[in-house]
């Protein structure tokens, strides 16, 4: 599973590299491929939306910013980008609401770095953290994620990456604290809950790990990640028949 996460990070890093050299078509292709397998990555939806915006495909970009906010309502950068797209589409009143929301999220996080400046500093730290994780330097990655969170503590996607770096460092108690914080604020953050199960498993708390993975599998029967973790500890989760009732009903 750690190998799989590393592969995903490497793919996302290729997309970021394409973005940095202004190859927006290539970056979009990479991010779209990641989202086909991992639709719950709010930051990748935001990145795909930015690519589409640069390509002039504003309605599609807006869909991705909406998707990012559907996953994380406190994602200030996505609110800001959504506002820009709404403005481009002539929906001025909705755009202003999005800008106000982005500003509210910024100033409640850090008055030292309000608005887009604070977002960019935090996101830049997070991007550096991503690169260090790809290079197998989790301590440097953790330092950058922590710096990002000092500016934007409500960016839960970055906090999840910080927890991942802590896991790779073997700092399970700190990782546990970060993941619990995420899930207290966003119980539906599946990636964080799966990782919480991993932390419990490594701490020898197998029953707690199984409980978290079973919850994830029940809430999203199409997500194979919790099933794979359950199988790794000898637990089979019932398969969902394609024409049967939805277990979430």
C-alpha positions in Angstrom: 0.0 0.0 0.0 2.9 2.4 0.8 4.3 1.6 -2.7 0.9 2.4 -4.3 0.7 5.8 -2.5 4.3 6.6 -3.6 3.4 5.8 -7.2 0.4 8.1 -7.0 2.5 10.9 -5.6 5.0 10.4 -8.4 2.3 10.6 -11.0 0.9 13.8 -9.4 4.4 15.3 -9.3 4.7 14.7 -13.1 1.5 16.7 -13.5 2.8 19.5 -11.4 6.0 19.5 -13.5 4.0 19.8 -16.7 2.0 22.6 -15.1 5.2 24.4 -14.1 6.4 24.4 -17.7 3.0 25.6 -18.9 2.1 22.4 -20.6 -1.5 22.5 -19.4 -2.7 19.8 -21.8 -0.2 17.3 -20.4 -0.8 18.3 -16.8 -4.6 17.9 -17.3 -4.1 14.4 -18.8 -2.1 13.4 -15.7 -4.5 14.9 -13.2 -7.5 13.4 -15.0 -5.8 10.0 -14.9 -5.3 10.3 -11.2 -8.9 11.3 -10.6 -10.2 8.3 -12.6 -8.7 6.1 -9.9 -8.9 8.5 -6.9 -11.9 10.8 -7.4 -11.7 11.9 -3.7 -8.5 14.0 -4.1 -9.7 17.5 -3.6 -6.3 19.0 -4.4 -6.1 17.1 -7.7 -9.6 18.4 -8.7 -8.3 21.9 -8.0 -5.2 21.3 -10.1 -7.3 19.9 -13.0 -9.6 22.9 -12.7 -6.6 25.3 -13.0 -5.4 23.5 -16.1 -8.9 23.7 -17.7 -9.1 27.4 -16.8 -5.7 28.1 -18.5 -7.1 26.3 -21.6 -10.1 28.5 -21.6 -12.5 25.7 -20.7 -14.3 27.6 -17.9 -17.4 25.5 -17.4 -15.4 22.3 -17.0 -12.9 24.1 -14.7 -15.9 25.2 -12.5 -17.0 21.6 -12.3 -13.7 20.6 -10.9 -13.6 23.4 -8.4 -17.1 22.5 -7.3 -15.9 18.8 -6.9 -13.0 20.0 -4.8 -15.4 21.9 -2.5 -17.8 19.0 -2.4 -14.9 17.0 -0.8 -13.5 19.9 1.3 -15.8 22.9 2.0 -12.9 24.7 3.8 -10.6 24.6 0.7 -10.0 28.4 0.4 -8.0 28.2 -2.8 -10.8 26.3 -4.5 -13.3 28.9 -3.4 -11.1 31.6 -4.8 -10.6 29.7 -8.1 -14.3 29.0 -8.3 -15.0 32.8 -7.9 -12.7 33.6 -10.8 -14.4 31.1 -13.0 -17.9 32.4 -12.0 -16.7 35.9 -12.8 -15.4 34.8 -16.3 -18.8 33.1 -16.9 -20.7 36.4 -16.1 -22.1 35.1 -12.8 -20.9 38.1 -10.8 -23.1 37.8 -7.7 -22.1 34.1 -7.2 -18.5 35.1 -7.8 -18.5 37.7 -5.1 -20.0 35.1 -2.7 -17.1 32.8 -3.5 -14.5 35.5 -3.0 -16.1 36.5 0.4 -16.0 32.8 1.5 -12.3 32.5 0.5 -11.5 35.6 2.4 -13.3 34.4 5.5 -11.4 31.1 5.5 -8.1 33.0 5.0 -8.5 35.5 7.8 -9.8 33.0 10.3 -6.7 30.9 9.7 -4.0 33.5 9.7 -4.3 37.3 9.7 -0.6 37.5 9.1 -1.1 36.1 5.6 -4.6 37.0 4.4 -6.2 36.3 1.0 -4.4 34.6 -1.9 -0.9 35.4 -0.6 -1.3 33.1 2.4 -2.8 30.4 0.2 0.1 30.5 -2.2 2.7 30.3 0.6 0.9 27.3 2.1 0.4 25.6 -1.2 4.0 26.1 -2.2 5.2 24.6 1.1 2.8 21.6 0.5 4.2 21.2 -3.1 7.7 21.1 -1.7 6.6 18.5 0.8 5.1 16.4 -2.0 8.4 16.5 -3.8 10.4 15.5 -0.7 8.0 12.6 -0.2 8.5 11.4 -3.8 12.2 11.6 -3.1 11.8 9.5 0.1 12.8 12.3 2.5 9.8 12.3 4.8 11.4 14.5 7.5 11.9 17.4 5.1 8.4 16.7 3.7 6.9 16.9 7.2 8.7 20.2 7.9 7.2 21.8 4.8 3.7 20.4 5.5 4.0 21.7 9.1 5.0 25.2 7.8 2.0 25.2 5.5 -0.3 24.3 8.3 1.1 27.1 10.5 -0.4 29.5 7.8 -3.5 27.5 6.8 -4.3 25.0 9.6 -7.8 24.3 8.1 -6.3 22.9 4.9 -7.2 19.3 5.8 -5.7 17.9 2.6 -2.3 19.2 3.6 -2.8 17.9 7.2 -3.5 14.4 5.7 -0.2 14.6 3.8 1.5 15.7 7.0 0.1 12.6 8.7 1.4 10.4 5.9 4.9 11.9 6.3 4.7 11.2 10.1 3.7 7.6 9.4 6.7 7.1 7.1 8.9 8.6 9.9 7.4 6.1 12.4 5.9 8.8 14.5 2.6 7.0 14.9 1.3 8.9 17.9 1.6 12.2 16.2 0.1 10.8 13.0 -2.8 9.5 15.1 -3.4 12.9 16.6 -3.4 14.6 13.1 -5.8 12.1 11.6 -8.2 12.3 14.5 -8.2 16.1 14.1 -9.0 15.7 10.4 -11.9 13.3 11.0 -13.4 15.4 13.8 -13.7 18.2 11.2 -14.5 16.1 8.2 -15.8 12.6 9.1 -16.3 11.8 5.4 -12.6 12.2 4.5 -12.1 8.5 3.4 -8.4 8.8 2.7 -7.7 10.0 6.2 -9.9 7.3 7.7 -8.1 4.6 5.7 -4.8 6.0 6.9 -6.1 6.0 10.5 -6.7 2.3 10.1 -3.1 1.9 8.9 -1.8 3.7 12.0 -3.9 1.6 14.3 -2.6 -1.5 12.6 1.0 -0.4 13.1 0.3 0.3 16.7 -1.0 -3.2 17.2 -4.6 -2.1 17.5 -6.0 -4.4 14.9 -9.6 -4.4 16.0 -9.6 -0.6 15.7 -7.9 -0.8 12.3 -10.5 -3.3 11.0 -13.4 -1.2 12.3 -12.1 1.9 10.4 -11.6 0.0 7.1 -15.0 -1.7 7.4 -16.6 1.6 7.8 -14.9 2.9 4.7 -15.9 -0.2 2.7 -19.5 0.1 3.8 -19.7 3.9 3.0 -18.2 3.5 -0.5 -18.5 -0.1 -1.8 -16.7 0.9 -5.1 -13.5 1.9 -3.3 -11.2 -1.1 -3.3 -8.6 0.4 -0.9 -10.3 -0.6 2.4 -11.1 -4.0 1.0 -7.4 -4.5 0.1 -6.4 -3.5 3.7 -9.0 -5.8 5.2 -7.8 -8.7 3.0 -4.3 -8.0 4.2 -5.3 -8.9 7.7 -7.5 -11.9 6.7 -10.9 -10.2 6.8 -13.3 -10.5 3.9 -15.8 -7.8 3.3 -19.0 -8.9 1.5 -18.9 -8.1 -2.1 -21.7 -5.8 -3.4 -23.8 -7.3 -6.2 -24.1 -4.8 -9.1 -27.8 -5.3 -9.3 -28.5 -5.5 -5.6 -29.6 -2.9 -3.1 -27.2 -0.2 -2.1 -25.9 -1.0 1.4 -25.8 2.7 2.2 -29.6 3.0 1.9 
